[in-house]
């Protein structure tokens, strides 16, 4: 299949009309970035932030127009409220350029100077710029695994917790929400995998591994190719991964979040019905400081925090059994007590866990009866119980009768 080119994409977008004045979005110079990678096309459209919430139909029309171009298998269109000289061109091979100031752009409809989300009434969440929430009716619960900083083993924890939940008999999906640094394809042995077209129109069937469905932007870009997108484009890609994936009926969707408290975290909290958040940290003070920030962000947007996990909690010598606290010990437990959230458990620092992640062979799968699988399993039990408290227990399957029904006439 021949990859599409920029001229074909622009020609397709020329048919998308702004309903206010009847002009094409290309004639009005609203197309601010086009990124083409093989059969995947990403487009950024600049709009007036006041109109952002009302332009979802236009965004969808543009997405359909791009998807109809010969050679396009995946089309993503995002709206941005920023328009500048630096943003009007393409950066390198057509990737949306960064602003000269380095300041992040806002999603269309977001208010400037708001200072971030404000907590509302209990059980209510502020909506992102008036945009419609993403509905996932077949997904019973959504759990975000987050951290305040990178390098704490969050993705490894996400993978092993997802497999532990699946081992309990739950139907589990796993979403890689780290658009800029996707790692799940490698961790699950799916580096060469690609989504396929679903029987459901417009949906993608995600690759599967170890009995769970996995979706990641890493399936659509080269592993060594940097993703150079503005915040709105990254958020648009994440929303499409959620919305256009045929997840099937899931008991739990585990979301491996990017580090920090930026646009993607806010979009997830505001537009996705998140059941609860799990925070991963290492024991040292600097990691715990950032973990507190992540936890407080979820509190501000009224997402329940299921608790803290202390990763790389200790090192146990495989020869003599001596335990060494390489990064200190107990800091996450203390922080959980101070923040009045549950402490979910400790995961040790061990070469087997790291090698399993690098080789696409998670420790929970390779050693299901081992010490580390039991540690992840104990945490998964607490998470499953917290989910049940929020949304109710999983319905037990109906038992088949041993006796056929007899009809009396």
C-alpha positions in Angstrom: 0.0 0.0 0.0 1.3 3.4 -1.0 1.6 5.9 1.9 -0.4 9.1 1.5 1.3 12.4 0.9 0.7 15.9 2.3 -1.0 17.2 -0.9 -3.6 14.4 -0.7 -4.3 15.2 2.9 -4.7 18.9 2.2 -7.0 18.2 -0.7 -9.2 16.0 1.6 -9.3 18.7 4.2 -10.4 21.2 1.6 -13.8 19.6 1.7 -14.2 20.3 5.5 -16.3 23.5 5.9 -16.4 25.9 8.9 -20.2 26.2 9.5 -19.9 29.8 10.7 -18.8 31.3 7.4 -19.0 28.4 4.9 -15.3 28.5 4.1 -12.9 25.6 3.9 -10.7 25.1 6.9 -7.7 25.0 4.5 -8.7 28.3 2.9 -8.9 29.8 6.4 -5.4 28.5 7.2 -6.8 26.5 10.2 -4.7 23.4 9.5 -1.7 24.0 11.7 0.2 20.7 11.5 0.2 17.5 9.4 2.2 14.5 10.6 2.4 11.4 8.2 4.0 8.2 9.3 3.4 5.3 6.9 -0.4 4.9 6.8 -1.0 6.9 10.0 -1.9 10.6 9.7 -2.2 13.2 12.5 -3.6 16.6 11.9 -3.8 19.7 14.2 -6.5 22.3 13.5 -6.3 25.8 15.2 -9.6 27.2 16.4 -10.9 30.0 18.5 -10.8 28.7 22.1 -14.3 30.1 22.7 -15.6 27.8 19.9 -13.7 24.8 20.9 -16.4 22.9 22.7 -18.8 23.3 19.7 -16.5 22.1 17.0 -16.5 18.4 17.8 -18.5 17.7 14.6 -16.0 19.6 12.5 -13.2 17.6 14.1 -15.0 14.4 13.3 -15.6 15.5 9.7 -11.9 16.3 9.2 -11.0 12.9 10.7 -13.3 11.1 8.3 -12.1 13.1 5.3 -8.4 12.1 6.1 -9.4 8.5 6.8 -10.9 8.3 3.3 -7.7 9.2 1.6 -6.2 6.2 -0.2 -3.4 4.6 1.8 -4.6 6.0 5.2 -5.4 3.3 7.8 -5.4 5.5 10.9 -6.4 9.2 11.1 -6.3 11.5 14.1 -7.4 15.1 14.2 -7.0 17.3 17.3 -8.1 20.9 17.9 -5.7 23.4 19.4 -6.4 26.9 20.7 -3.0 28.2 19.9 -2.1 29.9 16.6 1.3 31.5 16.2 4.0 32.0 13.5 6.0 29.1 15.0 2.9 26.9 15.0 1.7 27.5 11.5 4.4 25.4 9.8 5.7 22.0 10.1 8.7 20.9 12.1 11.1 18.7 10.2 9.1 16.0 8.5 5.7 17.5 9.1 5.4 17.1 12.8 3.6 19.8 14.6 6.1 22.4 15.7 6.7 23.6 19.3 6.0 27.2 20.2 9.0 29.5 20.3 8.4 30.2 24.0 8.2 26.5 24.9 4.9 27.2 26.6 2.4 24.3 26.3 -0.6 25.0 24.2 -4.1 24.6 25.6 -6.8 22.3 24.4 -9.6 24.1 22.6 -12.1 25.5 25.1 -9.7 25.6 28.1 -9.6 28.8 30.0 -6.4 30.7 30.3 -5.1 31.6 33.7 -7.3 29.1 35.5 -4.3 27.8 37.5 -5.3 24.2 36.9 -8.4 22.2 37.9 -10.3 23.0 41.0 -12.0 20.4 43.1 -15.8 20.4 42.8 -18.4 18.8 45.0 -17.7 15.2 46.1 -18.5 12.8 43.2 -18.3 15.5 40.6 -15.5 16.2 38.2 -14.7 19.4 36.3 -15.1 18.8 32.6 -12.3 19.7 30.2 -13.3 22.8 28.4 -16.9 21.6 28.0 -15.9 18.7 25.8 -17.9 15.6 25.8 -16.8 12.7 28.1 -15.5 9.6 26.4 -18.0 6.8 26.9 -16.8 3.2 27.3 -20.0 1.4 28.0 -18.5 -2.1 27.9 -15.7 -1.3 30.4 -16.8 -1.9 34.0 -13.9 0.0 35.6 -10.8 2.1 34.7 -7.8 2.2 36.9 -4.9 4.7 36.3 -1.4 3.7 37.5 0.4 7.0 37.9 3.6 8.5 39.4 4.8 12.0 40.0 8.1 11.4 38.3 9.7 9.0 35.8 12.0 6.1 36.6 10.0 4.6 39.5 9.0 1.4 37.6 5.4 2.5 37.0 5.1 0.7 33.6 6.5 -2.5 35.0 4.1 -2.2 37.9 1.2 -1.6 35.5 2.0 -4.7 33.4 2.3 -7.0 36.4 -0.8 -5.7 38.1 -2.8 -6.2 34.9 -1.6 -9.8 34.6 -2.3 -10.3 38.3 -5.9 -9.0 37.9 -6.3 -11.3 34.9 -5.1 -14.3 37.0 -8.0 -13.6 39.3 -10.4 -14.4 36.4 -11.1 -10.8 35.5 -11.3 -9.6 31.8 -8.5 -7.0 31.6 -7.3 -4.5 29.1 -4.1 -2.4 29.3 -3.7 1.1 27.7 -0.3 2.8 27.3 -1.2 6.5 27.9 2.5 7.6 27.7 2.2 9.1 24.2 5.8 10.5 24.3 7.5 7.4 25.7 5.4 4.2 25.0 7.0 1.1 26.5 4.3 -1.5 26.8 4.9 -3.1 23.3 8.4 -4.0 24.4 7.4 -5.1 27.9 4.8 -7.5 26.5 6.8 -8.9 23.7 4.7 -7.1 21.0 7.3 -4.9 19.4 6.3 -6.0 15.9 2.5 -6.1 16.5 -0.1 -3.9 14.9 -3.8 -3.3 15.5 -6.2 -4.7 13.0 -9.5 -3.5 11.7 -12.4 -4.6 13.9 -15.8 -6.0 12.8 -17.2 -2.9 14.5 -17.1 0.0 12.0 -14.3 2.5 12.7 -12.8 0.4 15.5 -9.4 -1.2 15.9 -8.8 -4.7 17.4 -5.8 -4.3 19.7 -3.0 -6.9 19.9 -3.2 -9.4 22.8 -0.6 -10.9 25.1 -1.0 -13.2 28.1 -4.7 -13.1 27.8 -5.2 -9.3 27.9 -5.8 -6.7 25.2 -3.1 -4.0 24.8 -3.2 -0.7 23.0 -0.3 1.8 22.6 0.8 4.5 20.3 4.0 2.4 20.2 2.2 0.1 17.8 2.0 2.9 15.2 5.3 4.6 15.4 8.9 3.4 15.3 10.3 2.5 18.7 13.3 4.9 18.2 11.3 7.7 16.5 10.5 10.6 18.9 6.9 11.7 19.0 7.1 15.6 18.6 3.6 16.7 19.2 2.0 19.6 21.1 -0.2 18.8 24.0 -3.5 18.9 22.1 -2.2 16.4 19.5 -1.0 14.0 22.2 -4.4 14.3 23.9 -6.2 13.7 20.7 -4.2 10.6 20.0 -4.9 9.2 23.5 -8.6 9.9 23.2 -8.7 8.1 19.9 -6.8 5.1 21.3 -9.5 4.9 24.0 -12.5 5.7 21.8 -11.6 3.8 18.6 -10.3 0.6 20.2 -12.6 -2.5 20.3 -11.8 -3.4 23.9 -14.6 -5.9 24.1 -16.3 -6.4 27.5 -13.8 -5.7 30.2 -13.9 -5.9 34.0 -10.9 -3.6 34.3 -9.0 -1.3 32.0 -5.5 -0.6 33.5 -4.1 2.7 32.2 -0.3 3.1 32.4 -0.1 6.9 32.8 2.9 9.1 31.8 4.8 10.6 34.7 3.9 14.0 36.0 0.7 16.0 36.3 0.2 17.5 32.8 -2.3 17.7 30.0 -2.8 13.9 29.5 -3.4 13.3 33.2 -6.0 16.1 33.3 -7.7 14.9 30.2 -8.0 11.4 31.6 -9.3 12.7 34.9 -11.8 15.1 33.3 -13.1 13.2 30.3 -12.8 9.5 31.2 -14.8 7.8 33.9 -11.8 6.8 36.0 -12.8 4.5 38.8 -9.7 5.0 40.9 -6.0 5.9 40.8 -3.0 4.0 42.1 0.3 5.9 42.8 3.7 4.2 42.4 6.8 5.6 44.2 10.2 4.6 45.3 11.1 5.1 49.0 13.4 8.1 48.7 12.2 11.6 49.6 12.4 13.2 46.2 10.2 10.5 44.6 7.7 10.7 47.4 7.5 14.5 47.0 6.4 14.1 43.4 4.1 11.2 44.3 2.3 13.5 46.7 1.8 16.0 43.9 0.3 13.3 41.7 -2.0 12.1 44.4 -3.2 15.6 45.2 -3.9 16.2 41.5 -6.3 13.2 41.5 -7.9 14.5 44.6 -8.5 17.9 43.1 -10.4 16.4 40.2 -12.3 14.1 42.5 -10.8 10.8 41.3 -10.6 8.2 44.2 -7.1 7.3 45.1 -6.9 3.6 45.9 -3.5 3.9 47.5 0.3 4.0 47.2 2.7 1.3 46.1 6.4 1.3 47.2 8.4 0.0 44.3 12.1 -1.0 44.6 11.4 -1.2 48.3 14.3 -3.4 49.2 16.9 -5.7 47.8 17.0 -9.3 48.9 20.2 -11.2 48.2 19.3 -14.4 46.3 22.3 -16.2 47.9 22.1 -15.4 51.6 18.7 -13.8 51.9 20.1 -10.6 53.4 17.8 -7.6 52.9 19.3 -4.3 52.0 17.3 -1.0 51.7 19.1 0.5 48.8 16.7 3.5 48.4 15.7 3.7 52.0 12.5 1.9 53.2 9.0 2.6 54.4 8.7 6.1 53.0 5.6 5.3 50.9 4.0 3.6 53.8 4.6 6.7 56.0 3.4 9.0 53.2 0.2 7.0 52.8 -0.5 7.3 56.5 0.1 11.1 56.4 -2.2 11.5 53.3 -4.9 9.2 54.7 -4.8 6.7 51.8 -4.3 3.0 51.9 -0.8 1.6 51.6 -1.1 -1.2 49.0 2.2 -3.0 49.4 5.9 -3.3 48.6 7.6 -4.6 45.5 11.3 -5.4 45.8 14.2 -4.4 43.6 15.3 -7.4 41.7 17.1 -8.1 38.5 14.5 -10.7 37.4 11.7 -8.1 37.4 13.8 -5.8 35.3 14.9 -8.4 32.8 11.4 -9.7 32.5 10.2 -6.2 31.5 13.1 -5.8 29.0 12.5 -9.2 27.4 8.7 -9.0 27.1 8.3 -11.8 29.8 6.6 -10.2 32.9 7.6 -11.9 36.1 4.0 -12.6 37.0 3.8 -14.8 33.9 7.2 -16.5 34.0 7.1 -17.2 37.8 3.4 -17.2 38.7 3.9 -19.0 42.0 7.0 -17.0 42.9 7.6 -14.5 45.7 7.2 -11.5 43.4 4.1 -12.7 41.7 2.6 -13.1 45.1 3.5 -9.5 46.0 1.8 -8.2 42.9 -1.1 -10.5 43.5 -1.7 -9.2 47.0 -1.8 -5.6 45.7 -4.1 -6.7 42.9 -6.5 -8.2 45.5 -6.7 -4.8 47.3 -7.3 -3.0 44.0 -10.0 -5.5 43.0 -11.7 -5.0 46.4 -11.5 -1.2 45.9 -13.1 -1.5 42.5 -15.9 -3.6 44.0 -16.5 -0.9 46.6 -16.9 1.7 43.8 -18.9 -0.1 41.2 -20.1 -3.3 42.8 -18.8 -6.9 42.5 -18.4 -8.6 39.2 -21.7 -10.5 38.3 -21.2 -14.2 38.8 -21.7 -16.2 35.6 -25.0 -18.0 35.3 -24.8 -21.7 36.1 -26.0 -24.0 33.4 -28.7 -26.4 34.5 -27.8 -30.1 34.4 -31.3 -30.9 33.4 -32.9 -29.8 30.1 -36.0 -27.7 30.2 -39.1 -29.8 29.6 -42.1 -28.1 28.0 -45.5 -29.5 28.9 -48.2 -28.7 26.5 
